[in-house]
Amino acid sequence: MDEQAQHLVLENIRSQINQSWRKIVAELRAYGDYDLPSFLHESGLELADLLRRGTRSWTELRREAGLSTRSGGALEEGLLKRVRALSHVDDPSRAGVYRLLLSDDPPRYTHLDETEQRFARMLFFALWPNGGGFASYEEGLGHLSDEAAARDELTAVVDLAFDQARHATAPLAGALRPLPLRVHGRYQREEILAALDYAHLQRTPKSFQAGVMWSEPWRSDAFLVTLRKAESDYSPTTMYRDYAISPTLFHWESQSTTSLASATGQRYLQHGLRGSNILLFTRDHRVDDLGTAPYLFLGPARYVSHVGDRPIAITWELAHAMPADTFTTASVAAG
């Protein structure tokens, strides 16, 4: 399109979006002071209709409808854009700690136990993928006390996500049991990196662009797999073929630069002998209606076989069979 045609198309889209938003505002005003789940249920709307990939919020909707909200501070606008990053929380431990940290009287970070601190770091980086410019986790989380409206919305979305969870989650076993990850739970990249102690204030999730990660503290390789890759999002050298063979077998391809003789390649193939772990995370598409899509944690896997080199095509056996709906999606990715 030429520049003028692009301008007309974009203006038309913006106009339709604004008209739709005004209708939603009028609908909430007509219903009255409903909470978030009640309004979604009565209106037939989805959470994505309100959050619009970070450009709108439940707080904004309530204010425009003339309903009361609590006050906000200097960080409110940025926090409301990150609400969608908690729209997938589906396990009780994480939801419980997130609610605690978003409450009116949260404990200080330094007063949390080790497990709670891990969850706190996951929440911190979910809200501030670039670290937010804070010198410590306690400083960043402490600033939430001035953001009552944002905390209310974040808590409402966590509650909604937990109530709508589709899969039962299971704890990890053995040396991985203390990890704040549960098999078949859904996680954003920021949460995964924080949980595995890869991300910290000097190396934030914002700087991570790869789909593979080695966590030295947990002696674990984590594979973050997007099953259906769009050519617009991936280069020809990263269009790896990753798919489910069966509910417990998964075909995965290493990065195109990884050779059989390399230290990384050998770590993958000999992880059982070396005592390291393979952790597999998958998602259907890179984005969904709310923005960047979360990954489903398929849990630990063990090496079965391999073929090829640069990339290495490896078959992994999962310790937990993947959910039926995930298997259907992941097997279709085989093409």
N, C-alpha and C positions, 0 to 999 in steps of 0.2 A: 504493500500500500504506500501511496505517497503521503507526505506529512499531513496534508489537509484531510485526506480520507481517514488516517489514523486518529486524528483529533476528533472527527465526527463520531467515529465508532466508540472511542473511549468516553466521550461526553454522553452518548446514548446509554452506555453501560452504567456510568455513574448516576445518571438520572433514574434508571430503573432500580438501582440499589437504594438510592435515597428514598424513592417512593415506597419501596418495600419496607425500609426501616421506619418510615413515618406510620405505616399501617401497623407495624408491630408495637410501636409506642402507643398508638391509639387503642390497640387491643388490650395492652396491659393496663392502661388508664381505665378502661371500661371494666375490667375484671376487679381492679382494686389491689390491695396490698397482699399479693400472692408471693409465696416463696418461689425459688427457681424451679424445683421439680413440679410443683403444682401448676405453675404457669405453662411449662412445657407440655404437661399432660393435658391441660384444658385446651390449649391453643393448637395442639398437634404439631408444634414446631420442634426442631432439633436444636441441640446446643450450638451446632455450627451456624444456625441461622442468627444466633445472637452474637457470637464471638467473631465471626467473619474474619478468621485468620489473623486476629490481632488488631483489627481496625475498629472494632466495637466491643462493648462489654455489657454485662448484666447491670453493673453499677451505673453506667451511662444511660441505659434503658430506663432504670428506675428514676433517675434524676429527671430525664426528659418527660417521663410520665407524671411527674409531680409527686413521687413517693419518697419517703424519707430514706436517706442513707447516712451512714456515719461519715466522719470527716476523713480527709486524706492529706498527705504531705507532699513533699517534693518528689518522692519516688513513685507516686501513685500511677502516673501515666505509663511509665515503663513496666511496672508490675502488672497492670491490667492487660498489657499486651502479651504478658507471659502466662496468663491464666490458662490458656489452652494447653500449655505444657504439662498441666496436671490433670487433663481430662481423660486419662487412661488408668489412673491409680486403682489397682484391683486386688490388692492383698491386705489383710487386716493389720499386719505389723507396720507396714509403711504408712497406710492411711492413719493409723493411730498416732504415730510420731509426728506426721505432718500436721494433723489437727492440733496436737499439743503445742508445736512450735508456732502455729498460727493463732493460738488462743490469746486472750487478753492478758494472761499472766503466765507466760512461758518460762521455763527454767533457762538459765544461762547455758551457753554451749559448754562451758567448762564444768558444769555441774551434771552433765549427761553422762550416762555410762557409755562404754565403748560402742555397743551396738547402736544406741541412740545417736551418737556422734556420727556414725556412718550414714544413718538416715538423714541427719541434719546436713551433711555435706551434699547428699543427693538433692535435697530440697534447695540448698544454697545455689548449686550450679544449674538447677532447673529454672530458677528465677533469674540468675545472672550468669549466663554461659561464658561471659568474658571476665568473670570475677567481680564485676561491678566497681572496680577501683578500690575495693576494701582491703585493708591491711590484714584482716583476720576474719574467720568465719563468725566469730562472736560479734564483731563490729557490724557485719552485714545483717545478720539475723536480728541484732539489736535494733536496727533501723526500722524493722517491721512494726515496732511498737507505735510508730507515728502514722501507720497506714491502716487504720481500722477498716475503712471501706474496702480496700484491696484484700485484706485478710478475710473479711466476710465473704467476698466473692470466691477467693481461692478455696476456702473451706467448703463453701456450697458446691463447688465443682468437684472437689475430692469426694464429698459425700455422694454426689450424683454418680460419679464414675464407679465408686465402690458398689453402690446399689445395682448398677447395670452390668457388673462384671459377668463375663460369659464363661470363664473357665475356672475350675477349682485349681488352686495353686498348691505346690508341695515344697517343703524345705529341702535344701541340699544336704548331703550326708558327708561324713568323714571330715577331712581337713577343710572342706569348703563350707561346712555348716555355719560358721560365724558370718559368712557373707550375707549382706542384706538383700539378697536376691532369692526369689522363689520360682521354681520351675513352672512354666506356663503363665507367669506374670508378664505384664507388658511394661516396657521401660523406654524412656527417651534416651538418646545417645548420652546426654549429659549425666543422667542417673547411672548408666552403665559404667562410664568412665570414673565417676566418683566412687561407686560401690567397689570397683576393683583397684582403688587407690592409684589409678593412672593419672587422674586429674588432681591438681592442687593449685594453689594460688599463683605459683610460678609457671604452671603449665595447664592452662585452662582448657575446657572442652572446645572452646571456639577455635583453638589452633589445630584440632584433630580433624583430618580430612579423609583418612584411609578407612578401609572396611575391615582391617585386621589390627589387632593390638596385643602386645605381650605385657602382662602384669607380673613384674618380678616379685612383689610381695606375696602374691597368691600362686605363683608359678603356673600361670594360666594363659593360654592363648584364647582370645575372644574373637569370634568371627561375626561381623555385623553384615547380614546378607539382605539385599533387596531382590526379591524373586523376579519381579517383572520390571525390567530395566528399559527405560525410554532412551532412544538414541540421542535425544536432546540433552539428557542429563549425564550420559556416560560416554567416554571416548571409546573408539573401537578396541583399544587394548584393555578396557575394563568391563566389557560386555561378557562377563563370565557366566557360564551355564551352571546354575545352582538350582537343584530341584530335589523333591522327595522321590525315592524309589519305592518305599513302603512306609508305613507309620513309624518304623524304627530305623530305617536306612536313608541316608541323605548323601546325595552327590554334590560335591563342592569343589570349586577350582581355586587354586592359590593365585596370588598376584602373578602377572605375566613375567615378572623379573625373578621369581623364585625358582631356583633350580634344585634338582635332587641332591646335588653335592653341597649346597649352601647350608650354613648353620641353621637357618630358619627352616629349610626343607627337611633337614634331618630331625629337627625338634618336632615337627609335625608327625613324621613317620614313626619316630621312636619315642613318642611321648609316654607310652606305657612303661618302657624300660627306664626312662629318665625320671619318672615320677612327676611329670607335669600334666596339666589338665587342658582339655579342649572344651570350650563353652560356645554354644551355637545360639545366635539370635537371628530371627528372620522377620521380615515384614513383606507384605504383598507389593505395595508401591512406595515410592519415596515420599509422596505427599498424600494426604486424605483431605476431607472436607474442613478440617481444622488447621491444616498446615502440614508441618513435618510429621510424618507418621511415626508412631512408636514401634519398637521391636517386640516380638514375642520371644521370651526366653525358652528355648527348647531343652535347656539343661546340658549336662555333661555328655560327651560323646567319646567313643574309642575308635581307633584306627582299625579298618577292615582290609582295605586294599587300595592300590593306586595304579594309575597309568599315566604316561606322558611326562613331559618336562617343560617348564617355562610356558604355560602354567602346568602344575601338577594337578591331575584330577583324582581326588581322594573320595572314597566311600567311607562314611562314618556311621557307626551304630550308636543310636541314642539310648541312654539309660532309661528314659521315659518315653513311651509312645506319644507322638504328637496328637493333639486334639483332632477329631475327625474333620472339622471345618478347615483347620490349618493344613492337614494332609491333602484335602481336596484342592486347595489353592496351590500348595507347594508342588503337587504332582502335575498340575496343569502347566506349571512353568517349564516342564520338560519339553513342551512344544510338540 
